[in-house]
Amino acid sequence: MHEMGIANSILEAVQKEAMRYPGTRARKVGIRVGELAAIDQDALRFCFEVLARDTALDGLQLEIELCPRRHRCHDCDCTFIVREYDFRCPRCQKVTPQCVSGDELELAFVEVEEEDEPSAVGRKSSQ
């Protein structure tokens, strides 16, 4: 199951990104997954939750954006979503084999928030 390795890579990337912003905590991570990437979203979510459990990233939300397969026509420069393996350009009807997206797997964003400041109780006043 390659979803375990992908989940681990996502968590490592989030940890690395979070270290760039001391005093913050990662709350949500978004990824883009192409429909041709052959990733089972449910398996990825499961692996992600298992690996994050009992770590500093426990509770981190995973948002997955599924990206459709797109082709670009050489003749008329139309970019279109491929449906039901129909590779004909909707504008000029030419068969268009050039795939321009749909195989991606990329980190889209990491949402962080500032961690709660220590309570004022017990802090020495500078007055």
C-alpha positions in Angstrom: 0.0 0.0 0.0 1.8 3.1 -1.2 -0.7 5.4 0.6 1.3 4.8 3.8 4.4 6.2 2.2 2.5 9.1 0.8 0.9 9.9 4.2 4.3 9.8 5.8 5.8 12.2 3.2 2.9 14.6 3.7 3.4 14.6 7.5 7.2 15.1 7.1 6.5 18.1 4.8 4.1 19.6 7.3 6.6 19.2 10.1 9.3 20.8 8.0 7.0 23.7 7.0 5.8 24.2 10.6 9.4 24.5 11.8 9.7 27.6 9.6 7.1 29.4 11.8 8.0 29.0 15.5 5.0 29.5 17.9 2.5 28.1 15.5 0.7 24.7 15.1 -0.3 23.1 11.8 -4.1 22.7 11.7 -4.8 21.6 8.1 -2.9 20.4 5.1 -4.2 20.3 1.6 -3.0 18.2 -1.2 -3.9 17.9 -4.9 -4.3 14.4 -6.3 -4.7 13.6 -10.0 -7.2 11.0 -10.9 -4.4 9.1 -12.7 -2.2 9.0 -9.6 -3.9 5.7 -8.5 -4.4 6.8 -4.9 -7.2 5.4 -2.8 -8.4 8.5 -0.8 -9.9 6.4 2.0 -6.7 4.5 2.5 -4.7 7.7 2.4 -6.9 9.3 5.1 -6.6 6.2 7.2 -2.8 6.0 7.0 -2.6 9.8 7.6 -4.6 9.6 10.8 -2.7 6.5 12.1 0.7 8.1 11.5 -0.3 11.4 13.0 -1.9 9.9 16.1 0.0 10.6 19.4 2.4 13.0 17.7 2.6 16.8 17.6 0.4 16.6 14.4 -2.4 14.6 16.1 -5.7 16.2 14.9 -4.2 17.6 11.7 -6.9 17.7 9.1 -6.2 16.4 5.6 -8.0 18.1 2.7 -7.8 16.3 -0.7 -8.6 18.0 -4.0 -9.2 15.5 -6.8 -7.8 16.9 -10.1 -9.4 15.5 -13.3 -7.5 14.3 -16.3 -7.1 17.2 -18.8 -5.8 17.2 -22.4 -4.8 20.0 -24.7 -5.5 20.0 -28.4 -2.5 20.8 -30.6 -4.8 22.1 -33.4 -7.0 24.6 -31.6 -5.2 25.0 -28.1 -8.4 24.0 -26.3 -7.8 22.4 -22.8 -10.6 20.0 -21.7 -11.5 17.4 -19.2 -11.4 13.8 -20.5 -14.5 11.9 -19.7 -15.1 8.2 -20.3 -11.8 7.9 -22.3 -13.1 10.2 -25.0 -9.9 12.0 -26.2 -11.6 14.1 -28.8 -11.4 17.8 -28.5 -14.8 19.3 -27.8 -14.1 22.3 -30.0 -12.6 20.8 -33.2 -13.3 17.0 -32.6 -9.6 16.0 -33.3 -8.3 13.2 -31.2 -5.9 14.8 -28.6 -3.5 12.4 -26.9 -1.5 15.1 -25.0 -2.3 14.8 -21.3 -1.5 18.1 -19.4 -2.8 17.2 -15.9 -4.4 14.5 -13.9 -1.3 12.7 -12.6 -0.3 15.2 -10.0 0.4 14.6 -6.4 1.3 17.9 -4.7 1.2 19.7 -1.4 -1.2 22.6 -2.0 -1.1 24.4 1.4 -0.4 24.1 5.1 -2.7 26.1 7.4 -1.2 27.1 10.7 -2.4 29.0 13.7 -0.6 30.6 16.6 -0.3 28.5 19.7 -2.0 29.8 22.8 0.2 32.2 24.8 1.1 31.1 28.3 -1.4 32.3 30.9 -0.8 35.7 32.5 -1.0 34.0 35.9 2.4 33.5 37.3 4.1 35.9 34.9 6.1 38.7 36.5 4.8 42.2 35.7 7.2 44.7 34.4 5.6 47.7 36.1 
